[in-house]
Amino acid sequence: MRRIFVGAVVRFDAAGSITPMQIVWKDGRAYGIDRILRAQTTPSLLCGAGYLYLVRIQGQERELGYDGRRWYILSPD
């Protein structure tokens, strides 16, 4: 799977949880995340642990990741 790096609008709560709210493509198009279907921690070379979310955006499921520095969408190609 290939990583496509994107911008993200996220919410941090008082407990330190990270909740992605929108993704933003390089050309400025922004898409709201309709629902987070799954959230899990994953190994990251940059910070020890990253995050991987299964999200629904406009009715389509996508894997959205955070490696401790950048947000990305996993592309099957």
N, C-alpha and C positions, 0 to 999 in steps of 0.2 A: 504494500500500500504506500502511496505517495502522500506526503504532507503538503498541503497548500496553506501557506501562512496568511492569516486574516487578522484584522483588528477585532476587538471585542469590547462591548460595554458590559461591565460586571458589577454586581453588588456584593460588598463585604459586610457581613453582619458582626455584631458585638462578640460573638463566639469565634470569629475568624473564618467562618464558612464563606466560600466563593460561589456565587451563583451567576452564571452567564445570562445576560438578558437579550443581547443582540450580537450579531456578527456584522462586520463591516469589511467589504471587499476593497482592494486597492483603488478601484475607480470611484469609491465613495458610496456605492450602493449599500444600504443597511437593511438587514432582515431581522425581525423580532423572533425570538425563540418562543414558540407556542407552549412547549412543555419539555421538561427534563424527564426522560424515561428511565435513565439509570445514571448513577455517578459512582466512580470508583477511583482509588488512587492507583498510580502506575509508577514503575521505576523511571527515573530521569537521570541522565548523566550530568545535568546542570545543577540540580539542587537535591538530589537524592530521591524525591518523590514528586511526581506530576499528577495530573488529573485527566481522566477521560470520561466524557459525558456522551450518552446517547440522547440526542435531542430531536424534537420535531420542529421543522421550520416549513411553513406553508404546506403542511400535510406530508412532508417527506422526512424520513428518518436519516440523520447524519451523525457521524462520530466527530465530536469536537474535543480537542485536546489542549492541554496547557502544560508546557514543559518547564515551568518555573520562570520563564522569560518571555515566551511567545505563545500565541494561540494559533491553532491550525485545525483544518478540516482534513480528515482522512479520505483520500480519493482511491477508488479501487483500481485505477489504471496505472 
